[in-house]
Amino acid sequence: MVALETSKLFRQLSPHELGALRRIAKEKTFGAGREIFKEGDKGDGIYVVKDGLVEVSAMVGQTVRHVFARIGPGDVFGEMAVLDYKPRSASAVAAKDTAVYFIPRDEVLNLLERSPMLALALLREISDRLREFNCQYLQESLQAERLTILGRFARSIVHDLKNPLNNIGLSAEIAAMERTSPQARAQAVARIGKQVERISDMIGEILEFTQGEHSDFVLAPTNYGAFVLQLAEELRPEIALKAATLEVDGPLPQAELLLNPKRLRRVFYNLLHNATDAMGEGGKVRLRVFANEREVVTEIEDSGPGIAPEIAGQLFETFATHGKAHGTGLGLSICKRIIEDHRGWISARNGPEGGAIFSFALPLPKRDNC
Ligand code: ADP
């Protein structure tokens, strides 16, 4: 329970002003759950909580009521009405049995004319309330944004895992049947292997995507030409599995770049996988690297159908996927993040013969002029 004069709004008033205030203020009590005022009511004065708890809430949209302030003993509510005299934009309800001091608007205005300290305290109160509201609003917007992304993410994962898992289940049944021929059994086992590979790719992408800031992101001086050649040899058998070929246009520039080989490997892996996905069975992927005075540019060109116009504008956006049964829409956004972590850029276009060309650049280390 607080006396009116101990409320932070009135603490600075002179004994004379406090005396006047005490005479004006009317005490009112509200049982738990009772409404003190509601949206649309006349803003006829301010309230100071003497005892109890008041919840101030407003409608968000058509159906949801949102509590944006809980006001305890000594605190003020309904103060906006003193300034604008407009209908209440929020409702106040006693959350417990509550006692309040009510000071009618006209009386507050009279007091304000005589007491600059009260005017200052009231402005401070209003500014604190706005700041608090702003903070809460920002937090909630951020949280809502995160939840939206998480929801889309969860939906995309569940959806994408369902198909390969169904395929594994069916293939396992076929492989386990006694009457299945050795040839059909081998095919079923190969299908399971492929689906497991697909799931592990997806999990790799999800882990990469959820990693956030990378504390382990260390750049080491690396011979880029040698790195690309070794990677191409590693990936060639996988590409051959899809009856496609990988050609590396030589000679590769032997530039020494600052890079994180493990993460850059994922860029090649994602781009080459996308290329073989787009080409279906067969096709040719060409990889070339060239340098200018500032950077080393790598291009991966495929002989597929090219980038569909429906996705061209969003290629590198998270969850943007088009024309794939199991696309997560994460691969290119991950590539972009990795390349930008290397302070480079990535872009895509269709080549003159129709296939897609993905280009990314990595900066050459700055030369020491001394
Ligand atoms: P996902 O492959 O899971 O869909 P990505 O971010 O890797 O996600 O790719 C986004 C989309 O870009 C793909 O769904 C596809 O439509 C398009 N795309 C990517 N690479 C190629 C390519 N080499 N040729 C044609 N389209 C491509």
Residues whose N, C-alpha, C, O or C-beta is under 5 A from the ligand:
A	BS01	ADP	N274 A275 A278 G304 G306 I307 A308 I311 L315 A320 T321 H322 G323 K324 H326 G327 T328 G329 L330 G331 L332 S333 A356
